[in-house]
Amino acid sequence: MNEPNKNKSTGEGASDGKVIRHTLFDRLYHWTMALAVFVLMGTSFLPILGFKFQWVDIHWISGVLLAVLILVHIVRAMVWQDWRHMMIWPSDIRDIFRGLIATFSRSATPPARPGKYNPLQKLYHLGSAVFVLAVIITGLMMMLKIDTPIWRRNPYVFANTTWGWIYALHGLAAMAMVTMIIIHVYFALRPDEFYLTKSMFRGWITRKEYKDHHDDQQWKA
Amino acid sequence: MFRYSKSIYGGQEQLIGASFDLLSWFAVAGIAFVIVHLVAAALSKSRNRIGH
């Protein structure tokens, strides 16, 4: 298995000084997923915090939407995109440690410029993937306990102890998403990362931002 | 960390989910990460400034 680089052009260059980072499809996916996640968190945590309303239907419909979006994302990443851009390679682990050491030591070797995504973004993606897949899988199981237009509820599919673990895992993963979202919003608002936030709206970064922040061998654009 | 309930027919306590008291701890963990990163980034920036 090879790191993403060398012979394959994976970025999309534009002649007017813009480097395409996120296609319209990817941006629509990102913002629809963000909307679904916020609706899911609102409909799960607001009732716990004391805001009572009929949340179940909004919650499971948003959950199904999120599940479909994630499925589309997985297929798209595996088939049409270069999934290796998001893999954590040994060089990423090395650069995470180099970055940590460089924070405290001036003489340390700084981390190399990353490809399309830096090692911390890849680590964040991996963590989010674990938590989102956990909430989706357990959430789909929990739907067996409610009536939907497709099926009638059947709570006897699993034993009570199994249901307990499914609910526990769903809750823990959902609460972990709160931590992940705080971290995500923080990085999105940081001035040194803001060019990436802008690219999630307009789709591109400038050629200078590309050259300043990225390794053009790992992310060819 | 978990919520338990006892059946109306008695018997052992049953696991029914995660404790939502943890919600604030997960939020605090996110805020703690932000603070640690802000400090580390400021430290790194000041070291680079001194180095140049």
Interface residues (C-beta under 8 A of the other chain):
Chain A: F45 I48 A102 T103 F104 R106 N160 T161 W163 G164 W165 Y167 A168 L169 H170 G171 L172 M175 A176 V178 T179 M180 I181 I182 I183 Y186
Chain B: F2 Q14 L15 I16 G17 A18 F20 L22 L23 F26 A27 A29 G30 I31 F33 V34 H37 A40 L43 S44 R47 N48 I50 G51
